[in-house]
Amino acid sequence: MKEIFQTLEIELKRLASGGVEAVVLDDESMEILERLGRKARSERLVSRIGHFESSGESEELLPEVEEIKFADSSDTMKAASVVKSKNVTAKVVENYSDSEFKIAPIPEPTPFELPEGDKLAKWNFLKDRVLSDPVCNAHIKPQKKVVFGVGNLDAKIFFCGEAPGADEEIQGEPFVGRAGQLLTKIIAAMGLSRSDVYIGNIMNWRPELPTSKGNRPPTQEEMAYCLPYLKAQIEIVNPQIVVALGMTAVQGLLGFDPTRRMGKMRGNFLDIDGRALMVTYHPSYLLQYGSPKTKRLVWEDMMAVMEKAQIPISEKQRRYFL
């Protein structure tokens, strides 16, 4: 639990070093904080944080949190501009030296073209290019791996997440941790296997933090660098449907828009380069905050994807999570 608070402090300090005075808490962040508040008995938490390790009460006071998500610089604004109906901000720590931790500059992506040939030849070319990319390799920790997409090159469905996590950077494959295991179960519930679909991420490396604990969402600059590689994978696979897992994936695929809300976007087909785009919750969100109602919403999204892809749906499948 101590690492979670350290990660939070480091990211707030990093934002402060860039001149950010406040960060906006979106609906998802508010829900997370509200749940933590209900579970934490906040009056005791404030005075007892320093005793977490010695008292052994962290499990009692706070639920397990595997992932901390932060907005990037384009998500932040002064408190005066916060949505009036919410009017909630978190003050950023001041007096921070940016020498403590900062993200290395991200250059503009280098243009490239896929070679002539079949899907496999193009995919192998792209994979070799990504795995040897000097920028990608400069942002991974020692003994960790750049992560490239996997799956069926003729898949009808392309699942897209945001960035690798701890397990992914070890194995070099997307969605192999707990969230990935849940995604595999969702795919199986659809009557498919991972070998029937394609799975990728916006990012090819795990966004850096000075600790091995916790994850942060990629910045707009990081996503802009990796996005051509993701779009090239989509071009090669040529899926009928792209499924964006979580809002960060949506912002990467469609461009940043602070007015987007997951609750309003999910369950509807959008367009991305002439293909159907379904937006739904990230599996990690379901692991932490997935009520039966939320699980049903995700399953309804998957059934809509199945119908669009002309995958038969049994009566038993239609009753899942009811």
N, C-alpha and C positions, 0 to 999 in steps of 0.2 A: 504493500500500500504506500510505503514511503516513496517508492519510485514514481508512482502516479503523481503525487504532489510535486515532486522534483521536476517531472516532465512539464507539468502545467506551469510552474514557476519559470522554467527556462524559456518556454515559448512566449509567455507574456513579456519577459525581459527582451527577447529578440524583437518582438513587435515594438516595444518601447524604444529600442535603439534605433528603429527606423522612423521614429517621430510619431508613432501611433499613440493617441491619448486615451482611446477607449475602443473596446471591441463590442460588436453587436452580438447578442445571443439570439439565434434563430429559434424557431419552434421546437426543433429536435433537441437543441441544447437545453432549452428551458425544461423540456420534459425530463431530460436526464438529471438536471439539477433538482427539479422538484421531487423526483424519485429518491435521489440521494438524501434530500432534506427530510423526506418522510421516514426514511429508514435510519437516519443518522442520529436522531435526537439532537438537533443542531446545537442546543444550548451546551450540552456536554462536549460535543465535538470540538468547538472552538477552544475550550480550555484544556483539552486532553490530547490534541494531535501529537504533542511531544512524547506521549506515553504509549503510542500505538505499539511500538516494537516490544517494549518491556511488558506491557499489560496483556498482550495477546488478544485485545478486544477489537481489532480491526474487522474481523469477520463478522462480529456481532453488530458493529456500528454501521458498516458500509457494505453493500453488496459488491461482489467481484466486478471489477471493471477492467477489461482487457485493452480497450482502445480509447484514447483521448483524441477528440477531433477539434481542430482549430480552423477558424476562417483565415484566409490569407489576406494580403494587404488590400486587395480589391473588395474584400468583404467588410472591411472595417471603415468606420467613419466617426466623426465627433458625436458626442452624446446628444447634441441638439438635433441631429438629423435622424435619430432612432425613430422607428415607426411609432406613431403617437399612441396607438392602441396598446402597445407593449411598454414603451418608454423604459426599457431595461438595458443597462450597460454594465460592464465589469471594468473597473479602473485598472489600468496597466501600471505595473511597477515602474517607478522612476529611478534615476541615478544608476543606470545600467551601463556597463562598459561592453561595447560590442565585440571586444576581444575574447569574451568568455565563450560565446558560441554564435556562429552565424553560418548561413548557407553560402557555399561558394557560388559565385556568379554563374548564371546559366546563359550560354550563347544562343544566338539564333540557330535553328536547325539547318543543317546543310542539305540543299536540294539533292534528290536522287531520283533515278528512274528504275523501275523493275525491268529485268531483262526479258527478252523473248523466250518463249518456251511454255511448258505446261505448268499447272498449279504448283506441283512439287518443286520444280526447278526454281520458280519465282520465290516460293516460300523458303527454300534452302538458302537462296541468295540473301533474302531479307533477314533470316535468322543469323547468318554469319555476320552480316553488317551490324546488326544490333548487338550481338554478343561481343564484337570487337570494337564497338563504338567507344572512342576515348573519353567522351563526356560521361556516358553511362558508367564506365569503369572507374572514372575518377570519383564518383559519388557512392560507390559501394564500400563497405568496410572490409578489412583484410579477411580473406578466406570466405567471403560471401560471393554471391553470384548475381549477374544480370539476369532478369527474368523475361522470357519470351512466351508468347501464346502457344497453346497446345490444342489438339483435337482433330476433328474430321475436316479436311479441306473442302469437302462437298456438303458441309452441314447447312441445314436450313436455319438453324438458330445459333446466334453468336452472343454469348454472355460476356458482358464487359464490366469489369470492376474498376477501382480507382488506382490502387498501387499495391505492390507486394508488402507482406508483413514479415515477421521474424522467420516463420517456417518457410515461406516462399523464397526468401533470399538465401536460405540454406540449400534448398533443393533445386532452385532455378526454375520452378514451375508455378504458375498462378493457382491460387485457391487450393492449397494443400493443408492448411491449418484447420482450426475448428470451424471457421466460417466456410472454408472450402468443403469440409466434410458435410456440413449442412446443405450446401449447394448441391453436392453429389446426391444427397437424399432427395432433394427437390426434383432433380433431374430424373432420378429413379422413379419417383412418384408419377412423373409424366409418362412413364413407360419407356424411358430412354436410358442411355448410359453416357458417361463422359466421352466415350469414343464416337458417339452419335452427334455431338455438338462441338462447337469451338469455344474456348475460354481464353480470354485475354484481359489485360489491364491497360488503362491509359498510360501508366508509368511502367518503365522497365527496370527501375531500381527502387529500393525502399527509401522513402524520404528520410534524410539523416536526422538523428537525435544523438546527443552525447551519451545516452544510456541505452541499453538493450531492451528496456521495458517501454511499452507504449508505442503508439503510432501517431503520426500526424498526417493530415491530408496534404497532398502536393500543392505547391503554389501555382499560380497561373503560368508563371515562367517555366516551371518544371514541366507542366502538362503540355505547354506549347512546344517544348523541345521534343517530347516523345510522341506527340499526337500524329505526326506524319507516319511513324512506324505502325501505330495502331490502324490508321486509315488504310495503309498498304495491306495489312492483314485482312481487313474487311474487303478490300478490293479483290484480293486473291481468293478468299473463301466465297465471296459473293453470296452471303446468306440472304434469306428472305426476310428475316427478322433479327434485329439487334435488341438485346435486353440490357438496359442500363441499370446496374445494381447500385443504387444510392445516388444522392444528389451530386456528390463530387464527380461521379462518372457522367452525369447529365451535363454539368457545367463544362467538363472537358470536351464532350462530344459536340455540344451545341453552342459553346461560348458562354462566358459569364453573364448572368442576369440575376441581380439581387432580389428581384420580385418573385422568382420561382419558389414554389412551395411544394414539397413532396406530396402532401395530402391532396392537393389539387391536380397534380400532374399524373400521379400513378393511376394505372388502370386504363389509360388512354393511349391510343396509337398516335405517335407523331411521325414526322418524316425526317430522315437523315440521308441525304444524297440519293433520294429516290427509293429508299428502303424503309420498311416499317420499323419504328423504334418504340419499344415498350419500356416504360419507366416503372420500377418497383423498388421496394426496400432492399437494402444490402443484407446478406445473411448475418453479418455481425450485429446488426441492429436487432434482428430476430433473436439472436442468442442472448442479448442483454435485456431487451424490453418487449419481446414477442409475446403478447397476450394471445389467447385463442382467436380473438377478433382480428388482430393484426396478421396472424398466420393465415387466416381465412382470406383476408384481402390479397396477400401475396399469392395464395393459391388461385384465387379468381383471376389474377393477372396471368398466371401460368396457363390456366385453362383458355384464356383469350389468345395467348400465344399458340397453344395447341390447335385451336380452331383455325387461326390464321394460317398455320402450317399444314392444315388438313391432317392432323394427328387425331385418331379416334379417341373419344373420351367415354369411359364406361360410366354407368350409373354409380358404381362404387366410388370412382374418382370424383364425381360431381358432389358427393356427400362428405368429402374430406373436410375436417375442421368445422363441421356444423354441430 
